[in-house]
Amino acid sequence: MDWHPQLQNGNGPEGQVKLTLYHLFVFVSTCAFGFSKAWLAHQGYSTEPTTIDWLSGVLLFLAIYWLGIIERHSDHRMPWLFEYNCLSPVLRMLDRYRQARPPRGGNARLE
C-alpha cells in the first residue's frame, strides 16, 4: 500500500501542492541569496550585501516573474519545469523503505 498513490504518476489531486522544479528553483534561489547576504553582512562587508540585494531584487525577480507568466499561460511547453513532481521519487523511496523494514514485534529476539 502506497502512502500517496495519487502522486505516483506525478499528478496530485485537485488542490494538492506539487514541488515542481520551478518551485524548487524559487525556494533555493531565495534561500541562497538571503543566506549569502546575511553571511556577508555578518562578516562586516557593506558593499557586497547591497550588490546581492540588487542582483536578487532585479535579475532574479525578472527571471522568476517571467517563468511565472510562462507557467500560467503556456500550453505545457516545458513540462519538465512546471509539471514534474519532485516529491514522487522521494515518496516512492519512502514506500520501498517502509515495505523493506521488518515488522516490529515484542516477541522478536536478537541472536
N, C-alpha and C positions, 0 to 999 in steps of 0.2 A: 504494500500500500504506500503510495507516494504522499509526501507531505503536502505538496502543491501540484496536483496533476494538471491543473489548468495552465501552469507555467511551463510544462514540459515541451510544448511546441513553440514557446516564445511569445505566446499571446495570452495575456492575462484577461480576467473577466472585466466586464464593463466597470469603470471606476477604479480599477487596480492600477497603482503606480508602478511603472516599469523603470528599471535602471538601464537606460539606453546609453550608448557611447556618447551621445550629445550631452545627456545629463551628467555623466561621469566627467566629461571634459569641463563642464561649467563648475562642478564641485571641486575638482582637482586644481584647476587654474586659479579659482578664487582662493583656495587654501594656500597654494604655493605663493601667490603674490602677497597675500596677507601675512603669512608667517615670515617670508623673507623681509618684508617691510618692517615688521615688529623686531626681528632679529637685528637688522641694520640700525634701527633707532636705538635699540638697547646697547649696541656696541658704540654708540656715540656719533655715528655718522649723521650728517644733516642733509646733504645733497642727494645721496642715493635713495633714501626713502621717498623723497619728493619725486625723483625720476621714476621710481616704481609706481607711485601714485598716478603719474601721467601716463605711463605705459598701460597699466591695468585699467585706468579710467577712460582712456581714449581707444587704444588699439584693441584691447581685449573686449571692451564694451561693444565696439563696432562688429567684431567677429561674432560674438555671442548674439548680438541683436540681429544680424543678417541670417545667421543659422536658425534663429527662432522664427524669422519670417519664412525661410525655406521650409522649416518643419511644418508650419501651419498651412502653407499654401501650395506645397508641392504635390505632385501625383506619385509620391513614393519613389522619387528618383534616386534616393540614397537610403535604401532600407538598412544597409549595414550600419548607418549612423543613427537613424531615427526609429527603427523598428526592432532591431535585435535586442532581446532582453538579456543583459549580462548576468542576471540572477539565475537564469535557467541552469547553466553548468554548475553553479555553486549548490543549488538545491538538489540537483541530481547527485552530486558528490556526497552531500549530506545524507541523502536517501540510501546510497550504497553503504556508507559508513554505518548507518543505523541498522541496516539489514545484516551486515557482516559481524556486528558486535554480538558476542554470546549473551544469552539472556541472564539476567541477574536472578539468583536463587539463593535461598538460605541454606539449602542442603548441599551446595557445591563445596568441595574441599580441595585444597591445593596439595599436590604431591610433589 
